């Protein structure tokens, strides 16, 4: 008997609208994202890039339209504009906490490997208050090494990163896509993402008085 077919995860948005602070930030926004694809959100500050990522992550509701994610509920990883690094915790404790909130149970070796992947090896037990801004951002990115997330939602992931760290991020995104992963990201820094599509949020701006 042949094995049952498994449908690759996909993300589909139709006529989305987002309300923030009594104002329609964007409306009529539609896109498709399939396995292995990357979608880069562009637009000026306030155009709704972060709002769209938070909407897809399920952190805010859509004002109108539909959003369909065919992957498992726990297969989305959201990295916001802020690092969310607690100064009193160590990098190892931080990753263990983040993994637990995502329903993952990483091994000690898995955490060590995740830290090494972002060039934080040897800093496992140093309180995060001593990390630089770039190191804290790399620690936040290390969360992507843990758990089963298929869809990555990244808000300005290059903030505070040097050129070597940006290159590592580009390579990591490429490996994720090669494995069938999906990526949506907002960035003001051009990234080398082969075949990535762009979505200009200013094209969906709504010119109207506040509701």
N, C-alpha and C positions, 0 to 999 in steps of 0.2 A: 504493500500500500504506500503511495507517495506521501511524503511529509506535507502537512498543511502549509499553505503559503502564508508568509508573514508580510504584512504591508509595512513598508518603510514609513517612519514617522514624517509628518508634514505639518506645516503651519499655514493657515489660510485666513486672511482678513478681508471682510467685505464692508465697504461704506462705514468704516469706523469714525466715530466722533468722540472727542475728549473734552470734558468740561473741567476747568480748573479755576478756582477762585471766582466762580460766577461768570467765567468767560469761556467761550468755545475756542480752544487752542487750535484744533484742526477738525476737519469734517470731510466726509467722502473719501477716506483713505482706504485703499485696497492693495493687497500684495499677496504673493504666494512664495513660500520657501520650502524647498524639498531637501531630502537627505543629501548632504555634501555641499550644500550651497551656503553662501554668506551674503548678508544684506547689510550695507553700510548706510547708516542714517546721517544725513547732512542737513545743515540749515543754521541760521543765526540763533543766538541765545534767545530762549523764550518761544522757539518755534514748535516745541513739543517732543524733542528727541527723547529726553528722559521720561516724559509722561508716557510715551508710546511703549518704552521698555517696561515701565512699571505696570502698564495696562496688560501687556502680554504675560508678565510675571504673575498676574492675578492680585497685585497689591492695590490697584484702583479699578473701579468698574468702568466699562465703556458707557458713554452717554447715549450712543446709538451705534448700530451696526452689529456684526457678528464676528466672532473669533473662534476658529476651530483648530485645536491642537490634537493630532491623532496619537501622540505618544502617551506614555504612562504619566499619571499626575505628578509623580515624584521625579520626573526625568528632565526638569528644567532647573538650570543654575543661573541665578541673577547676581551680578556684581555691580553694585550701585556706585554712584559718584563718590561716596564716602567709603573709607577703608573698613570701618566698623571693627577696628582693632582696639581691644581693651588694654590700657597701659600696664595693668597689674599682671596680666597673663603672659606666659611665654609663648613663642611661636608654636611649640608642640601642643600646649594646652589649648591654644586658639584653634588649631586645626582639628583637634579632638572634639572641641565644642561645636564647631561649624559642621563637622561630619555628622555628629549626633543629631543636630537639628534637621539634617537632610535625610535622616534615617539610615546612615551608613555607619559601619563599625570598622574603622581602619585598623590595621595592625601597626605595631611600633615601626616595623620596617617600611610600611607604606607611608607613614608620616615622614620618616627620614628621607625617603625617596622624593616625596612631594616638596620638601624643603630644598633638597639638592637640585630639583628641577628648576627652581627659581633663584639659584645661587645663594641660598641661605644656610648651607651646610655649616655646622659648627655653632650656629646661633640658636639651637633648639631650645635651650633652657635659659636664655637671656630674657629678662622682662622686656616686654615690647616698648616700654617707655624709653628704652635706650636705642631703639631702632630709628634710622633716618626716615624721612618721608618716602624716599624711593624703596627702602627696605620694607616699610609697612605696606606699600602698594604691591610689592612682589609677594608678600605674605598673603595678602588678599587673593592674588591670582593663584597661589598654591592651592586654594580651595578647589580649583578646577581639576586638580589631579585626583581628588577623592570623590567617591560616589559615582552613581550611574547616569549622570546628567547627559542627555542627548542634545538638548537645545541650550546654547549658551547665550545669555543676554548680558552684554558688557557695555557699561556706561563710562566713557572716557577711560578705557583700561590703561592707556599709556601715561596717565598723569604721574609725574615725578620719576619716570623711568629714564635711564640713560640709553644710549644707542644699543649697547649690548643686550640690555633687557628687552628693548623693543624687538630686536631681532629674534630673541628667544620666544617672545610672545607670538610673533608672526609664524615661526616654525611650529609652535604648539597648536595654533589654530589650523595650520595646514594639515597636521597629523589628525586632528579631531575631524576635520572635513573628510579626509581620506578614509576614515573609519565609518563614514556615514553620518557624522554629526552635523548639526545646523548651528549657524552663528548669526546673531543680530547684534550690531554694535554701533555706538555713537562715538565719533572721534573728530577732533579738529586737526589731528596729525595724520598725514597720508600713510597708509599701511600697505605693505606688499602682500595683497590677498588675491591670488590668481583667480580670475573669473568672477570676482565679487561684483554684485549689482549694487547700484546706489538708489536711495530713496530720499528725495529732497522734500523735507517737511514743509518748507515755505510754499510749496505748490498746493498745499491743502489748508493754508491759512484762511481764517474766516474774519472778514471785516464787518464787525457789527458792534452795537452797543452792548455793554455787560448785561447779562440776564438778571 
